Amino acid sequence: MPLPAGPQIPPLLQLIQWIAQPLAFLESNAQRYGDVFTARFGALEPIVFLSHPQAIQEIFNRPEQFDSGIANDILKPLLGNHSLMLMDGERHQKQRRLVTPPFHGERMRTYGQIIYDITQQVSDRWILGEPFSVRSAMQEIAMSVIMQAVFGLREGSRCQQLKQLLAEMLDVTSSPLSSSLLFFPWLQRDLGDWSPWSRFLRRQEQIDELIYAEIQERRQEVNTARSDILSLMMAARDESGQPLTDAELRSELITLLVAGHETTASALTWALYWVHALPNVHEKLLQELNSLEDKTDFNAIFKLPYLTAVYQETLRIYPIALITFLRVLKSPMQLMGQSFEAGTVLGPCIYLTHQRPDLYPEPKQFRPERFLERQFAPHEYLPFGGGSRRCIGMAFAQYEMKLVLAAVLSRFDLAMVKNQKVQPVRRGLTLAPSAGKWLVPTGLRQADKVPARV
């Protein structure tokens, strides 16, 4: 049974374009082929991209029809063999139940003070009148939040070593060119210290040594008052009373890092860009933040409607993940009037769905009000994926992003640096804003100890 039509250029060229110019690849093919098209990326299995909400809804509503972990092998070098992202079936459901509880409800809210304090510490170093790298600052905040809230590490040599090594590991795929390491398995060869993959492997070995040492120390502790996510995952038990193994804990920690560090840093960077590129958005957001009597009432901040709309629109216009987890059909299926055989790889496309004019009029315009005017269904707005594969850290990411934005905007007057453009670029498997020092602190909105340029 033939797959839907798609680009006719050689598969290797399709893969190169997908790596180097992913948005142009998606938009040009959607314009030519519509809501469904087939892409062929080198030696990988063909992927059927779908962007019609009805098709996405059917996929999300029928999880038993698909496997996803098997399609994520590209992530195995980063995550290891025991990551939730690489599992299917009963094993996936069991692991998901074990690692999900720390990310919901009041337990998640206990991390508010950590997020707020870290944002204050990082912004303490900003100098009035001196442009700074927004992405670097947001990466530092996101990394420190993960180290404290997830790993439970605040200071000490192990904490500092892990911070540095984890940042270096993620930087291996920090550009479209270096991202090729993930897409071309033949580049993943240990050729000595001079090669990028060899350096990646050396760092990974050092990271594993530090993580396993931390896990061993925790297992010997009698302190049960810890609230970090590692401790909570270590305390979790399945139906037969079995805990996660050291290898499973290691893989889930790395998964949380990869899924939570780059994504959150990119989203925060985009949000600060849009808020300061559009004065009307900035003004409305400040008015809402100023209406708060207590700027550290984290629950009140989380519920602010316009702040929430800004966050939602940030992840709509340039979603960090361009597609959801791929779905591999386990048996034949009819979808939107088309027949697909078992083994077909389906890729619900977040970016193209978010760019549909029938859902989002003037989709290229950043307009938070659209989220105040109506609610969007999970198959219409899906920055964290959906169905049984929706990101388990979604609530935590929402919470962190809102608190960091509120803390920065309540503290500083910031302005865009003239002639500095910010563009979407590939960073590993994600879409990120380009680097650069395009934001400058121009004043303080409250009495603070931030140094001024003399």
Buried (B, 14 or more C-beta within 10 A) or exposed (E): EEBBEBBEEEBEEBBBBBBBBBBEBBBEBBEEBEBBBBBBBBEBEBBBBBBBBEBBBBBBEBBEBBBBBBBBEEBBBBBBEBBBBBBBEEEBEBBBEBBBBBBEEEEBBBBBEBBBBBBBEBBEEBBBEEBBBBBBBBBBBBBBBBBBBBBBBEEEEBBEBBBEBBBBBBBBBBBBEBBBBBBBBEBBEEEEEEBBBBBBBBBBEBBBEBBBEBBEEBEEEEEEEBEBBBBBBBBBEEEEEEBBEBBBBBBBBBBBBBBBBBBBBBBBBBBBBBBBEBEEBBEBBBEBBEEBEEBBEBEBBBEBEBBBBBBBBBBBBBBBBBBBBBBBBBEEBEBEEBEBEEEBBBBBBBBBBBBBEEBBEEBEEBBBEBBEEEEBEBBBBBBBBBBBBBBBBBBBBBBBBBBBBBBBBBBBBBBBEEEBEBEBBBBBBBBBBBBBBBBBBEEBBEEEEBEEEE
